[in-house]
Amino acid sequence: MGQPADVLRFDQVELRRWRADDIEALHRVITESRDHLLPWMPFAATHDRKQGEGFLAHSEEQWDSGQEYNYAITSGGVVVGSCGLHRRIGPGGLDIGYWLHHAWTGKGLATMAAAALVRAGRDLPGVDHIEIHHDEANSASGAVARRLGFTEVERVRVPDGPEAPGETGVRVRWRLRTGTDKDQ
């Protein structure tokens, strides 16, 4: 099974694999953006250094297993967020997740990061589609999917309801075919 590169570049962003020694940068971007992240990211409510260390260790384990590829989003050498490719939607599929420090939103960086992930995902063997999932109230995530040519394929009510305070509990799923399987 192939893996994406440790470093991906697209326009103004460089994505680099999270490392254990990134705890300071990770902790900073989350704590400085807690209010911005809380509506969409349940982890922001309870984030502390120990949780951050756990995320970094988990990222390393998941990378090695081929299940997740988590990256620090950097711009101008500064860590400004996090993103990843995840094998959690079944055979042939990857889904993309991303978030940014509040001071770096509105600059197209999430779209650039997602574009880098799409390019890397297309190069992985056996991947025929890539998805973006978000709550319907998170219009910024929907805008990233639209800009990259994803097609909305469904809206479904989450059985257990919203996970974070800004959510409605309706999950929107966007899909992009990678070109390896056009019939699905």
N, C-alpha and C positions, 0 to 999 in steps of 0.2 A: 504494500500500500504506500503510495507516494505521500509526501508531506509538502506543504508550502514552504517557501523560503523563510528564514528567520527575520529577514528585513524586506519590506515591500515599500515601494515608492509610487506616488501618484501626485503630480502637480505640486501643491504646497505641503503635502503631508508625507511623513515617513512613518511607517508602522514597524515597530520592532518587537520581537518576542519579549513578553514580560520576564523579568529575572527576579530572583529572591532579593537582590540588593536594590530593587526598585521600591522598597517599602516606603521610603520618605516621599517620593514623587507620587505614588498611589495615594497615600494617606492625605497629602496636600490637596490633590485635585478633588478628592471626595469631600473632605471637610470644608474646603472653600466653596464647594458647590452643593452642599447638602440641601439647601432650600430649593435650588433649581432641579435637583435629582429626585427629591422626595415624591412629587406627584406620579412619577413613572417607575422608579427603581426602589423596590422595597428594602433592599440592602442598605440604602442610605440612612434609614431611620436608626439602625443599630450599628453602623460602621464604627469600628475602632481599629487600633493597630493590630490587635490579635486577629480580627476578622480579615484584615488586609493581608497579613502573613499567611493565613489559611487560603485565601484566594490565590496568592502567588504560588504556594505549594501545590494546590489543586491544578493550577494552570500548567505547571511543569508535568505533573502526572498525566493529565489529559492530553497534553501535546505528545508525550512519549507513547501513549496508547492509541493515538490517532483519532481521538473522539472530539477534541476541541483544540483550536489554535487561537489563543488569546494574545492580543497585541496592545502595547502602549501606542496611542496615537501621539505623534510628536509633530510640531511645526516650529521651524527655526531652532531646533534643538531642545525645545521645551515640551515636557509631557503635558498634553492638553485633554486627554481622555483615554478611553479604552474601547476596543472592539474585538470581534472574534468571528471565526467560522466554526459552526457547531454541527456535529453529526447526531442530531436528535429528532429528525423528522422522517426517518425511515430510509430504506435503501435508495441510493442514487441522489439523495438530497443533502444539501447543506443549508443551514440558516445563518443569517448574519445578525449580530447584535452590535450596538454602538451607543456611546454616550460621550458628551463633551463637558468640560469645565465651562461654567456659565459665561466667562469672559471671552470664550472662543466660539460661541454660537453665532449664527447669522453670517458666517464668512465662507460657507460652502465646504468646510472641513469634514463634516460628517459624510457628505456626498463623496468627497474625494477619498475618504477612508473606505467607504463602502465600495467604491469603484475599484480600489486596489484589492479588496477582498474578492470581488466578483472575478477579477482577472486571475487571481491566484486559484480560486475555486474551479474555474473553467479548466485549469491545467491539471487538476487532480483526476486520477483514473476513476472511472465509474460514476462520476458526477454528471447527472443529466439535468438537474435543476437546482436553483438557489432561491431561497425564500427570505423574506423579511416579514416579521410578525410584530404587531404593535396594537395597543388599545386604540379604539376608534377616536378617542379624545386627543390622542397624540398626533396632531396634524403635521408636526415637523417630521416625524418618522415617515409618514405617508408621502410627504413631499420628496424625501430622499428616494424612496422607491419609484415614484413617478419619474423623477429626473433621470434615473438610470434605466428606464424602459421596462420596469417590472409591470406585470398585469395583476390587478386585484382579482383574486380567485374566490374568496369567500369572506363572509363575516359570520362569526359564530359566538353565541353567548357562552362565556366561560362558566362551567357548572358550579364552581365554588365562588363565583362572583369576583369583583375587583380585588387585585393583590396590593394595589397602592392607592393612595387617596385621590389622585387625579383621574383615575380610570373609571370607565363606565361598566366594565365587565364584558364588553364586546370586542373580541379579538379579530383584527383584520389581517388577512394573509395575502401576501403578494408573491408572485412567482416569476422567475426569469429562466427560460430554457437555455441550456449552455451550448446547444448546437449538436450534441452527441445523440440526442433522441428527440426528434421533432414530432413524433406521433403521439406523445402523451399530453 
